[in-house]
Amino acid sequence: MTDSIRVTGGRPLKGEITVRGAKNFVSKAMVAALLGSTPSTLRNVPNIRDVGVVSSLLRLHGAPVDYDVEAGDLHMDTSALVPADAAQIAAHAGSSRIPILLCGPLLHRLGEAVIPDLGGCRIGDRPIDFHLEILQKFGATVTQMPDGLLLKAPNGLTGIKHKLAYPSVGATEQLLLTAVMAEGVTHLEGAAVEPEIKDLIDTLQKMGAIISVSTDRSITIEGVKELRGYDHTSLADRIEVGSWASAALATKGDIFVRGAQQRTMGMFLNVFRKVGGQFDVTADGIRFFHPGGDLKPIALQTDVHPGFMTDWQQPLVVALTQATGLSIVHETVYENRFGFTDALNQMGAQVQLYRECLGNVACRFGERNFQHSAVISGPTPLQAADIEVPDLRGGFSHLIAALTAQGTSTVHGIGIIDRGYENFRAKLAALGAEVE
């Protein structure tokens, strides 16, 4: 499959598409299956690259995986696991950072785990140090190898008290996946509480875990000796839903997103309406459309849940290039998330980046000299260009820009978009996009 596509823009996207399970939950639920001594079934699973990566890692550790793509049902038999070496894991994982989350479950089931050198989207500082810190506090030992790290739990894992300086989703997932079978009680303060985290907690509870979540971002886990498999249906991917909604807004289109769920989209829907978009919520999904007239500029700040999600920011910025006036976006989650705007400016947008915190509060990046605030002046007609995809969400945002622009653009490096957007080429075709 080619890693570049040509997009002829300037026409509204209209039609219906379906969005299935959340990338940021499904891959973690598959990892959670490793904790179960009996098979698990995960439903509403999208056919994305990350699912293929985790499936390969499960098979590598002796767990057969059967995926019914059409139905979206994934069956995993984790009753008998085997170790794997770093080279094998690296070959299957590629640039994915998922292997770090396998450590807790594998330490419980096998007594050891291996982490190869990890990749991932280059949107900010995402070290594995905090993962290792958590695992070591539980009792894991870490040994450096030529091609990665070897973790062992010679005395088993024991519950801990831990406070996060920032409500990191990855750190919260690591702690949950490790604590559920650690001896004793684990208490986490400053936890992430995103819908995907809550869905992971629901899944672990089905497996036999005992987890309590308080309103002050604290989570208490009482360790159990054994967990069983689960049967669980994933929540919809709210990031993908927001991406298609922004595409409808930017191209003056009308898209019905089957599978979209209002309960996870509340903050986005408010902003979408403030900008000038309209939506209709039904039992089967949400219709997003441009009602005509001018789009309105906004001042927006990203934040952890329940704030405006950072992954919604990039697609929405493309739509804001078509709003009349000055929009201000303050990014507080990832320090380097505005790199994708270089391509927008190349296409005729007027996006200026600033090191100052242009939001209602100062954030942790203001003191670190990162360009993490953007001022978007519009409306600016976008013109076709050759574009290189920088990361997953930025890549889809570039697609939206190409669909909005006049002329034919070439978008390179689109393979990364397959990590989180199921069958996006077919969906574009279903919406009337001219893509080859």
Secondary structure, 3 states (H helix, E strand, C coil): CCCEEEEECCCCCEEEEECCECHHHHHHHHHHHHHECCCEEEECCCCCHHHHHHHHHHHHCCCCEEEECCCCEEEECCCCCCCCCHHHHHHHHCCCCCHHHHHHHHHHHHCEEEEECCCCCCCCCCCCHHHHHHHHHHCCEEEEECCEEEEECCCCCECCEEECCCCCHHHHHHHHHHHCCCECEEEEECCCCCHHHHHHHHHHHHHCCEEEECCCCCEEEECCCCECCCEEECCECHHHHHHHHHHHHHCCCEEEEECCCHHHCHHHHHHHHHHCCEEEECCCEEEEECCCCCECCCEEEECCCCCECHHHHHHHHHHHCCECEEEEEECCCCCCCCCCHHHHHHCCCEEEEECCCCCCCCCCCHHHCCCCEEEEEECCCCECCEEECCCHHHHHHHHHHHHHCECEEEEECHHHHHHCCCCHHHHHHHCCCEEC
